[in-house]
Amino acid sequence: MLAFDAGRAGDAVADLDSALALSDDAELRANRALALQSLGEHRRAVADLDRALAVLDGDADPELLYLRGVSRFGLADDVGGAADWRAYCAAYGPGDTTPHAEAIRARAGAAPREGAA
């Protein structure tokens, strides 16, 4: 992800493609999804996030749901994006603030469940 941090998302995707060819790993897929999002390649990002979430099952970082929601909205899948963001918000307990609550409200009107923002 050094290439991504340096503003070279295309190089980051290429590096992660190579790494994934050696070992299919949920974290590598999540990182590639983030780089793909920055390039506007939301369909590929959703595919990577789907795989990462499936592998991690119940142990997935809620951030992956937020990221998948971003890409679903990028693909004009408002229903899927809102569902991911609701699941993301639900991962936080009552009284907890989700890091992306304001962005979610602004973009989708999908406010976090009561007590979670």
OpenMM code with the backbone's topology and positions (N, CA, C; nanometers):
from openmm import Vec3, app, unit

residues = "MET LEU ALA PHE ASP ALA GLY ARG ALA GLY ASP ALA VAL ALA ASP LEU ASP SER ALA LEU ALA LEU SER ASP ASP ALA GLU LEU ARG ALA ASN ARG ALA LEU ALA LEU GLN SER LEU GLY GLU HIS ARG ARG ALA VAL ALA ASP LEU ASP ARG ALA LEU ALA VAL LEU ASP GLY ASP ALA ASP PRO GLU LEU LEU TYR LEU ARG GLY VAL SER ARG PHE GLY LEU ALA ASP ASP VAL GLY GLY ALA ALA ASP TRP ARG ALA TYR CYS ALA ALA TYR GLY PRO GLY ASP THR THR PRO HIS ALA GLU ALA ILE ARG ALA ARG ALA GLY ALA ALA PRO ARG GLU GLY ALA ALA".split()
positions = [
    Vec3(0.0815, -0.1187, 0.0000),
    Vec3(0.0000, 0.0000, 0.0000),
    Vec3(0.0858, 0.1249, 0.0000),
    Vec3(0.2174, 0.1086, -0.0046),
    Vec3(0.3032, 0.2261, -0.0111),
    Vec3(0.2749, 0.3070, -0.1363),
    Vec3(0.2527, 0.2392, -0.2481),
    Vec3(0.2218, 0.3103, -0.3716),
    Vec3(0.0920, 0.3880, -0.3574),
    Vec3(-0.0075, 0.3301, -0.2930),
    Vec3(-0.1353, 0.3978, -0.2733),
    Vec3(-0.1159, 0.5206, -0.1863),
    Vec3(-0.0434, 0.5046, -0.0765),
    Vec3(-0.0173, 0.6173, 0.0129),
    Vec3(0.0598, 0.7281, -0.0567),
    Vec3(0.1369, 0.6931, -0.1581),
    Vec3(0.2131, 0.7918, -0.2348),
    Vec3(0.1313, 0.8502, -0.3497),
    Vec3(0.0030, 0.8150, -0.3565),
    Vec3(-0.0826, 0.8699, -0.4613),
    Vec3(-0.0758, 0.7942, -0.5925),
    Vec3(-0.0235, 0.6733, -0.5902),
    Vec3(-0.0115, 0.5938, -0.7126),
    Vec3(-0.1027, 0.4712, -0.7024),
    Vec3(-0.2338, 0.4971, -0.7101),
    Vec3(-0.3325, 0.3898, -0.6932),
    Vec3(-0.3174, 0.2808, -0.7986),
    Vec3(-0.2882, 0.3180, -0.9217),
    Vec3(-0.2705, 0.2183, -1.0276),
    Vec3(-0.1563, 0.1232, -0.9974),
    Vec3(-0.0451, 0.1772, -0.9477),
    Vec3(0.0680, 0.0926, -0.9088),
    Vec3(0.0308, 0.0037, -0.7914),
    Vec3(-0.0469, 0.0586, -0.6980),
    Vec3(-0.0898, -0.0207, -0.5830),
    Vec3(-0.1749, -0.1387, -0.6279),
    Vec3(-0.2655, -0.1147, -0.7216),
    Vec3(-0.3491, -0.2240, -0.7730),
    Vec3(-0.2614, -0.3300, -0.8376),
    Vec3(-0.1657, -0.2883, -0.9177),
    Vec3(-0.0762, -0.3851, -0.9831),
    Vec3(0.0017, -0.4659, -0.8791),
    Vec3(0.0524, -0.3981, -0.7762),
    Vec3(0.1264, -0.4685, -0.6699),
    Vec3(0.0357, -0.5688, -0.5981),
    Vec3(-0.0861, -0.5259, -0.5695),
    Vec3(-0.1794, -0.6143, -0.4991),
    Vec3(-0.2264, -0.7284, -0.5884),
    Vec3(-0.2396, -0.7043, -0.7185),
    Vec3(-0.2698, -0.8127, -0.8121),
    Vec3(-0.1627, -0.9213, -0.8024),
    Vec3(-0.0367, -0.8788, -0.7999),
    Vec3(0.0747, -0.9734, -0.7907),
    Vec3(0.0714, -1.0490, -0.6584),
    Vec3(0.0464, -0.9781, -0.5509),
    Vec3(0.0416, -1.0422, -0.4195),
    Vec3(-0.0733, -1.1418, -0.4114),
    Vec3(-0.1881, -1.1046, -0.4671),
    Vec3(-0.3043, -1.1948, -0.4643),
    Vec3(-0.2835, -1.3173, -0.5522),
    Vec3(-0.2008, -1.3050, -0.6547),
    Vec3(-0.1701, -1.4213, -0.7381),
    Vec3(-0.0918, -1.5252, -0.6581),
    Vec3(-0.0199, -1.4796, -0.5573),
    Vec3(0.0579, -1.5703, -0.4724),
    Vec3(-0.0252, -1.6263, -0.3574),
    Vec3(-0.1135, -1.5421, -0.3029),
    Vec3(-0.1927, -1.5832, -0.1872),
    Vec3(-0.3202, -1.5006, -0.1815),
    Vec3(-0.4326, -1.5684, -0.1949),
    Vec3(-0.5615, -1.4989, -0.1882),
    Vec3(-0.5908, -1.4704, -0.0418),
    Vec3(-0.5867, -1.3435, -0.0063),
    Vec3(-0.5960, -1.3021, 0.1324),
    Vec3(-0.6994, -1.1902, 0.1459),
    Vec3(-0.7835, -1.1970, 0.2491),
    Vec3(-0.8905, -1.0993, 0.2678),
    Vec3(-0.8359, -0.9578, 0.2863),
    Vec3(-0.7279, -0.9439, 0.3595),
    Vec3(-0.6709, -0.8103, 0.3813),
    Vec3(-0.6166, -0.7514, 0.2514),
    Vec3(-0.5515, -0.8353, 0.1710),
    Vec3(-0.5025, -0.7877, 0.0417),
    Vec3(-0.6195, -0.7453, -0.0477),
    Vec3(-0.7274, -0.8220, -0.0458),
    Vec3(-0.8457, -0.7862, -0.1258),
    Vec3(-0.9068, -0.6549, -0.0780),
    Vec3(-0.9128, -0.6358, 0.0526),
    Vec3(-0.9671, -0.5103, 0.1065),
    Vec3(-0.8796, -0.3918, 0.0657),
    Vec3(-0.7494, -0.4096, 0.0723),
    Vec3(-0.6582, -0.3021, 0.0303),
    Vec3(-0.6710, -0.2727, -0.1183),
    Vec3(-0.6827, -0.3790, -0.1992),
    Vec3(-0.6987, -0.3553, -0.3433),
    Vec3(-0.8310, -0.2855, -0.3710),
    Vec3(-0.9358, -0.3221, -0.2969),
    Vec3(-1.0654, -0.2564, -0.3149),
    Vec3(-1.0546, -0.1069, -0.2893),
    Vec3(-0.9825, -0.0684, -0.1869),
    Vec3(-0.9645, 0.0735, -0.1560),
    Vec3(-0.8939, 0.1454, -0.2708),
    Vec3(-0.7900, 0.0827, -0.3248),
    Vec3(-0.7186, 0.1426, -0.4380),
    Vec3(-0.8082, 0.1478, -0.5619),
    Vec3(-0.8842, 0.0418, -0.5854),
    Vec3(-0.9754, 0.0396, -0.6999),
    Vec3(-1.0815, 0.1487, -0.6875),
    Vec3(-1.1317, 0.1696, -0.5674),
    Vec3(-1.2302, 0.2763, -0.5464),
    Vec3(-1.1741, 0.4109, -0.5884),
    Vec3(-1.0507, 0.4360, -0.5518),
    Vec3(-0.9917, 0.5658, -0.5839),
    Vec3(-0.9747, 0.5841, -0.7348),
    Vec3(-0.9741, 0.4731, -0.8075),
    Vec3(-0.9657, 0.4786, -0.9542),
    Vec3(-1.1038, 0.4764, -1.0192),
    Vec3(-1.2082, 0.4691, -0.9384),
    Vec3(-1.3444, 0.4627, -0.9910),
    Vec3(-1.3845, 0.3254, -1.0405),
    Vec3(-1.3082, 0.2229, -1.0065),
    Vec3(-1.3372, 0.0860, -1.0496),
    Vec3(-1.4219, 0.0156, -0.9426),
    Vec3(-1.5442, 0.0650, -0.9273),
    Vec3(-1.6290, 0.0188, -0.8186),
    Vec3(-1.6754, -0.1263, -0.8339),
    Vec3(-1.6972, -0.1712, -0.9553),
    Vec3(-1.7421, -0.3103, -0.9733),
    Vec3(-1.6363, -0.4072, -0.9210),
    Vec3(-1.5109, -0.3833, -0.9563),
    Vec3(-1.4026, -0.4695, -0.9071),
    Vec3(-1.3854, -0.4548, -0.7565),
    Vec3(-1.4036, -0.3335, -0.7056),
    Vec3(-1.3913, -0.3115, -0.5613),
    Vec3(-1.4979, -0.3912, -0.4862),
    Vec3(-1.6219, -0.3881, -0.5362),
    Vec3(-1.7294, -0.4648, -0.4720),
    Vec3(-1.6958, -0.6141, -0.4744),
    Vec3(-1.6449, -0.6631, -0.5847),
    Vec3(-1.6099, -0.8056, -0.5937),
    Vec3(-1.5041, -0.8424, -0.4897),
    Vec3(-1.4023, -0.7573, -0.4746),
    Vec3(-1.2993, -0.7851, -0.3739),
    Vec3(-1.3567, -0.7798, -0.2332),
    Vec3(-1.4407, -0.6824, -0.2064),
    Vec3(-1.4993, -0.6699, -0.0728),
    Vec3(-1.5958, -0.7842, -0.0438),
    Vec3(-1.6696, -0.8279, -0.1447),
    Vec3(-1.7561, -0.9454, -0.1269),
    Vec3(-1.6734, -1.0659, -0.0830),
    Vec3(-1.5613, -1.0879, -0.1511),
    Vec3(-1.4751, -1.2025, -0.1173),
    Vec3(-1.4153, -1.1878, 0.0222),
    Vec3(-1.3668, -1.0667, 0.0541),
    Vec3(-1.3061, -1.0439, 0.1855),
    Vec3(-1.4087, -1.0658, 0.2966),
    Vec3(-1.5285, -1.0121, 0.2790),
    Vec3(-1.6321, -1.0285, 0.3802),
    Vec3(-1.6732, -1.1748, 0.3954),
    Vec3(-1.6790, -1.2482, 0.2851),
    Vec3(-1.7171, -1.3893, 0.2909),
    Vec3(-1.6120, -1.4710, 0.3656),
    Vec3(-1.4865, -1.4433, 0.3395),
    Vec3(-1.3782, -1.5170, 0.4051),
    Vec3(-1.3737, -1.4856, 0.5543),
    Vec3(-1.3908, -1.3592, 0.5881),
    Vec3(-1.3820, -1.3174, 0.7287),
    Vec3(-1.5085, -1.3493, 0.8054),
    Vec3(-1.6165, -1.3734, 0.7342),
    Vec3(-1.7460, -1.4080, 0.7914),
    Vec3(-1.7805, -1.3096, 0.9022),
    Vec3(-1.8044, -1.3517, 1.0219),
    Vec3(-1.8449, -1.2640, 1.1304),
    Vec3(-1.7319, -1.1849, 1.1924),
    Vec3(-1.6086, -1.2100, 1.1500),
    Vec3(-1.4926, -1.1417, 1.2073),
    Vec3(-1.4474, -1.0221, 1.1252),
    Vec3(-1.5273, -0.9802, 1.0287),
    Vec3(-1.4877, -0.8713, 0.9397),
    Vec3(-1.4932, -0.7369, 1.0113),
    Vec3(-1.4000, -0.6516, 0.9780),
    Vec3(-1.3996, -0.5139, 1.0255),
    Vec3(-1.5202, -0.4435, 0.9623),
    Vec3(-1.6020, -0.3746, 1.0414),
    Vec3(-1.7178, -0.3043, 0.9844),
    Vec3(-1.6796, -0.2055, 0.8741),
    Vec3(-1.5562, -0.1599, 0.8747),
    Vec3(-1.5103, -0.0665, 0.7712),
    Vec3(-1.5286, -0.1253, 0.6316),
    Vec3(-1.5179, -0.2577, 0.6202),
    Vec3(-1.5365, -0.3212, 0.4896),
    Vec3(-1.6791, -0.3016, 0.4392),
    Vec3(-1.7754, -0.3019, 0.5304),
    Vec3(-1.9142, -0.2747, 0.4909),
    Vec3(-1.9301, -0.1307, 0.4445),
    Vec3(-1.8653, -0.0393, 0.5143),
    Vec3(-1.8706, 0.1002, 0.4717),
    Vec3(-1.8119, 0.1146, 0.3307),
    Vec3(-1.6949, 0.0557, 0.3099),
    Vec3(-1.6287, 0.0664, 0.1795),
    Vec3(-1.7124, 0.0031, 0.0687),
    Vec3(-1.7720, -0.1113, 0.0974),
    Vec3(-1.8562, -0.1733, -0.0052),
    Vec3(-1.9766, -0.0844, -0.0360),
    Vec3(-2.0316, -0.0216, 0.0666),
    Vec3(-2.1412, 0.0726, 0.0445),
    Vec3(-2.0994, 0.1870, -0.0455),
    Vec3(-1.9793, 0.2396, -0.0251),
    Vec3(-1.9278, 0.3470, -0.1104),
    Vec3(-1.9278, 0.3027, -0.2564),
    Vec3(-1.8763, 0.1839, -0.2810),
    Vec3(-1.8697, 0.1356, -0.4200),
    Vec3(-2.0075, 0.1022, -0.4751),
    Vec3(-2.0952, 0.0498, -0.3930),
    Vec3(-2.2309, 0.0236, -0.4420),
    Vec3(-2.2997, 0.1536, -0.4820),
    Vec3(-2.2827, 0.2574, -0.4004),
    Vec3(-2.3368, 0.3866, -0.4412),
    Vec3(-2.2695, 0.4353, -0.5691),
    Vec3(-2.1400, 0.4081, -0.5832),
    Vec3(-2.0679, 0.4449, -0.7052),
    Vec3(-2.1219, 0.3748, -0.8286),
    Vec3(-2.1854, 0.2598, -0.8075),
    Vec3(-2.2462, 0.1836, -0.9173),
    Vec3(-2.3966, 0.2113, -0.9296),
    Vec3(-2.4439, 0.3108, -0.8575),
    Vec3(-2.5866, 0.3480, -0.8555),
    Vec3(-2.6739, 0.2387, -0.7947),
    Vec3(-2.6153, 0.1556, -0.7093),
    Vec3(-2.6904, 0.0554, -0.6345),
    Vec3(-2.7229, 0.1157, -0.4984),
    Vec3(-2.8185, 0.2068, -0.4965),
    Vec3(-2.8521, 0.2781, -0.3737),
    Vec3(-2.9083, 0.1860, -0.2667),
    Vec3(-2.9846, 0.0861, -0.3066),
    Vec3(-3.0415, -0.0082, -0.2094),
    Vec3(-2.9292, -0.0883, -0.1428),
    Vec3(-2.8375, -0.1417, -0.2225),
    Vec3(-2.7257, -0.2181, -0.1676),
    Vec3(-2.6330, -0.1319, -0.0837),
    Vec3(-2.6059, -0.0106, -0.1301),
    Vec3(-2.5204, 0.0804, -0.0545),
    Vec3(-2.5800, 0.1151, 0.0805),
    Vec3(-2.7094, 0.1464, 0.0808),
    Vec3(-2.7763, 0.1801, 0.2071),
    Vec3(-2.7785, 0.0597, 0.3014),
    Vec3(-2.7987, -0.0604, 0.2469),
    Vec3(-2.8000, -0.1813, 0.3302),
    Vec3(-2.6629, -0.2032, 0.3947),
    Vec3(-2.5558, -0.1843, 0.3171),
    Vec3(-2.4214, -0.1992, 0.3733),
    Vec3(-2.3968, -0.0962, 0.4822),
    Vec3(-2.4402, 0.0268, 0.4589),
    Vec3(-2.4160, 0.1313, 0.5575),
    Vec3(-2.4997, 0.1098, 0.6828),
    Vec3(-2.6210, 0.0562, 0.6687),
    Vec3(-2.6993, 0.0236, 0.7881),
    Vec3(-2.6299, -0.0868, 0.8687),
    Vec3(-2.5777, -0.1887, 0.7995),
    Vec3(-2.5062, -0.2970, 0.8679),
    Vec3(-2.3794, -0.2440, 0.9343),
    Vec3(-2.3118, -0.1532, 0.8669),
    Vec3(-2.1926, -0.0900, 0.9230),
    Vec3(-2.2289, -0.0175, 1.0527),
    Vec3(-2.3330, 0.0635, 1.0497),
    Vec3(-2.3752, 0.1392, 1.1680),
    Vec3(-2.4215, 0.0466, 1.2800),
    Vec3(-2.4865, -0.0635, 1.2441),
    Vec3(-2.5359, -0.1583, 1.3437),
    Vec3(-2.4216, -0.2277, 1.4177),
    Vec3(-2.3035, -0.2304, 1.3592),
    Vec3(-2.1885, -0.2940, 1.4231),
    Vec3(-2.1391, -0.2150, 1.5445),
    Vec3(-2.1858, -0.0929, 1.5569),
    Vec3(-2.1478, -0.0088, 1.6701),
    Vec3(-2.2575, -0.0155, 1.7754),
    Vec3(-2.2188, -0.0173, 1.8998),
    Vec3(-2.3159, -0.0274, 2.0080),
    Vec3(-2.3892, 0.1031, 2.0323),
    Vec3(-2.4971, 0.0951, 2.1073),
    Vec3(-2.5729, 0.2158, 2.1419),
    Vec3(-2.4810, 0.3198, 2.2076),
    Vec3(-2.4915, 0.4407, 2.1607),
    Vec3(-2.4105, 0.5489, 2.2151),
    Vec3(-2.2759, 0.5653, 2.1478),
    Vec3(-2.2341, 0.4672, 2.0672),
    Vec3(-2.1074, 0.4782, 1.9953),
    Vec3(-2.1267, 0.5619, 1.8700),
    Vec3(-2.0249, 0.6371, 1.8358),
    Vec3(-2.0283, 0.7164, 1.7133),
    Vec3(-1.9514, 0.6423, 1.6051),
    Vec3(-2.0149, 0.6227, 1.4916),
    Vec3(-1.9462, 0.5593, 1.3798),
    Vec3(-1.8573, 0.6636, 1.3132),
    Vec3(-1.7368, 0.6268, 1.2727),
    Vec3(-1.6463, 0.7238, 1.2118),
    Vec3(-1.7013, 0.7912, 1.0858),
    Vec3(-1.7917, 0.7251, 1.0161),
    Vec3(-1.8421, 0.7797, 0.8898),
    Vec3(-1.9874, 0.8253, 0.8989),
    Vec3(-2.0403, 0.8466, 1.0191),
    Vec3(-2.1826, 0.8790, 1.0359),
    Vec3(-2.2242, 1.0019, 0.9561),
    Vec3(-2.1453, 1.1063, 0.9597),
    Vec3(-2.1827, 1.2291, 0.8878),
    Vec3(-2.1804, 1.2077, 0.7373),
    Vec3(-2.0815, 1.1364, 0.6874),
    Vec3(-2.0748, 1.1087, 0.5434),
    Vec3(-2.1943, 1.0250, 0.4995),
    Vec3(-2.2342, 0.9317, 0.5843),
    Vec3(-2.3487, 0.8468, 0.5519),
    Vec3(-2.4749, 0.9312, 0.5461),
    Vec3(-2.4948, 1.0157, 0.6450),
    Vec3(-2.6138, 1.1017, 0.6444),
    Vec3(-2.6149, 1.1919, 0.5220),
    Vec3(-2.5005, 1.2480, 0.4902),
    Vec3(-2.4920, 1.3417, 0.3780),
    Vec3(-2.5160, 1.2733, 0.2444),
    Vec3(-2.4634, 1.1527, 0.2258),
    Vec3(-2.4704, 1.0854, 0.0967),
    Vec3(-2.6008, 1.0100, 0.0742),
    Vec3(-2.6421, 0.9374, 0.1745),
    Vec3(-2.7521, 0.8457, 0.1514),
    Vec3(-2.8777, 0.8768, 0.2296),
    Vec3(-2.8657, 0.9602, 0.3261),
    Vec3(-2.9811, 0.9809, 0.4125),
    Vec3(-3.0077, 0.8563, 0.4944),
    Vec3(-2.9135, 0.7630, 0.4942),
    Vec3(-2.9265, 0.6375, 0.5699),
    Vec3(-2.8658, 0.6618, 0.7071),
    Vec3(-2.9400, 0.7282, 0.7917),
    Vec3(-2.8891, 0.7635, 0.9237),
    Vec3(-2.8615, 0.6390, 1.0050),
    Vec3(-2.7566, 0.6425, 1.0858),
    Vec3(-2.7308, 0.5290, 1.1734),
    Vec3(-2.8496, 0.5058, 1.2648),
    Vec3(-2.8641, 0.3817, 1.3111),
    Vec3(-2.9756, 0.3518, 1.4000),
    Vec3(-2.9670, 0.4406, 1.5227),
    Vec3(-3.0780, 0.4658, 1.5811),
    Vec3(-3.0850, 0.5553, 1.6948),
    Vec3(-2.9882, 0.5114, 1.8037),
    Vec3(-2.9154, 0.6087, 1.8560),
    Vec3(-2.8200, 0.5800, 1.9625),
    Vec3(-2.6820, 0.5408, 1.9127),
    Vec3(-2.6655, 0.5209, 1.7820),
    Vec3(-2.5358, 0.4773, 1.7295),
    Vec3(-2.4556, 0.5925, 1.6723),
    Vec3(-2.5123, 0.7106, 1.6613),
    Vec3(-2.4373, 0.8214, 1.6021),
    Vec3(-2.3985, 0.9238, 1.7042),
] * unit.nanometer
topology = app.Topology()
chain = topology.addChain("A")
for resn in residues:
    res = topology.addResidue(resn, chain)
    for name in ("N", "CA", "C"):
        topology.addAtom(name, app.Element.getBySymbol(name[0]), res)
